[in-house]
Amino acid sequence: MLLRVDHELRGTEGVVVETRYFACSVDPDRVTPAELLAWVRGHWSVENSLHFIKDRWWDEDRHYLSRPGLAERWAVLTNAALAVLRVTREDPKQPLRACADQLNRHVEKAIRLVTEEIT
């Protein structure tokens, strides 16, 4: 089944409508349009939250790693850094960027967080 989703973006240029197509192997008789839309939104929430952070902070899209295995290692390191930031936030509402900036100013604390054993 092919799924079409029209998406409106409102910005300084006005309203722009984007059409996105998704291939789906689910039987149309077994799923409702609302469920399909929830799946699409779930996909884009992950994409927007995780990819946006990685690309904005580490400029991930511009990197070209040609050595075999290096891209995977880089992804592991960035995922680990994000995990440390998420786990060590004192306030869950604090943006990850603010937490990263705080640890950047207190390097000793950052090293302690990464090297200490969790009890």
N, C-alpha and C positions, 0 to 999 in steps of 0.2 A: 504494500500500500504506500502511496505517496501522500505526504501530508504537507499542506500549504498553510503558512502562518504569515499574516500581514501584521507588521509591527510599526507603530507610529512613534517617531522620535520628535520630541519638541525641544527646540533650542533657539538660539539667537537668530538663526536663519528662517525660523518658522517651523512648520510641521513637514517632516519628511517621512514618507511611507516606504518601508523596506519589506520585500517579500522574501521569505526564507522557505526552502523546501527540505523536507526530511524524509528519508526512506525508513519504513517501519515494517517489520515482519509480523506484526500483530494482526489477527483477524479482525476486520472492522465490526463484525457482529459481537465481538467479545469485549469491546472497550468503548467507552463513551467519549464524545469530543472533549468533555471537561477533563477526563483522565488523561487524554493525549496532551492537552494543553498544560496540565500539571507536570507531565514528564518533560515537556519542552522547557517550561520555566525552571524546573529543577536542574536540567542540564545547563542552562544559561546562568543560573545563580552560582553554580560551581565555577563555570568558566569566568564569570565576571569577578568573583571574589578572589579566586586563587590566581588566575592568569594575570589579572590586572595588577595585583601586588607584585608578582614576579617580574612582570615586564616593566612596571614603573620603577621599582627599586633596583633591580639588577639588569635592566635592559636586555632581558632574555631573548627577545625576538631578533636582536641585532647580532647576537653572538653566533659565530660559525665555528664549531669544534670539529676538526677533521680527524683527530686521533681516535682510533677505535676504543670505545668504552668511556671516553672522556665526557661525553654529553650525559651519559647515565650517572656518572660520578658527580657531575655538577648539579644534576637534578636532585640527587640524594642529599647533597650538602645544603641546597636551598630549602628543600623540604624539611630538613632537620632544623635549620635556623628558624623557619616559620613555626615549627612545632615548639621549639624552646620559647619563642616569643609568646605563643598562645598559652602555654602552660605556666609561664612565670609572670603573667600579668597580674598585678595586685588587684586591679579593678577590671572585671570582665567587659565593661563598657569602654575601657580605654582603647583607642585605636592602636593597631599593631605598629604603625609608624611611630607613634609617640613612645611606645614601649622600646622600640629599637633605638630611637634617639636617646632615651634615658640610659639604656645600657651602653650606648656609644660614649656617653659622657662619663660613665663609671665602668671602665674596662675590667677592673678587679672583680666587681660584682658579676659581670658577664662571664668571666673565666670561672669563678666559683660555681655559678649556676650550671655550667656545662660539665665541670669536672667532679662536683660533689655527687656522692651516691644518694639516691632518693630513698627515703625511708617510709 
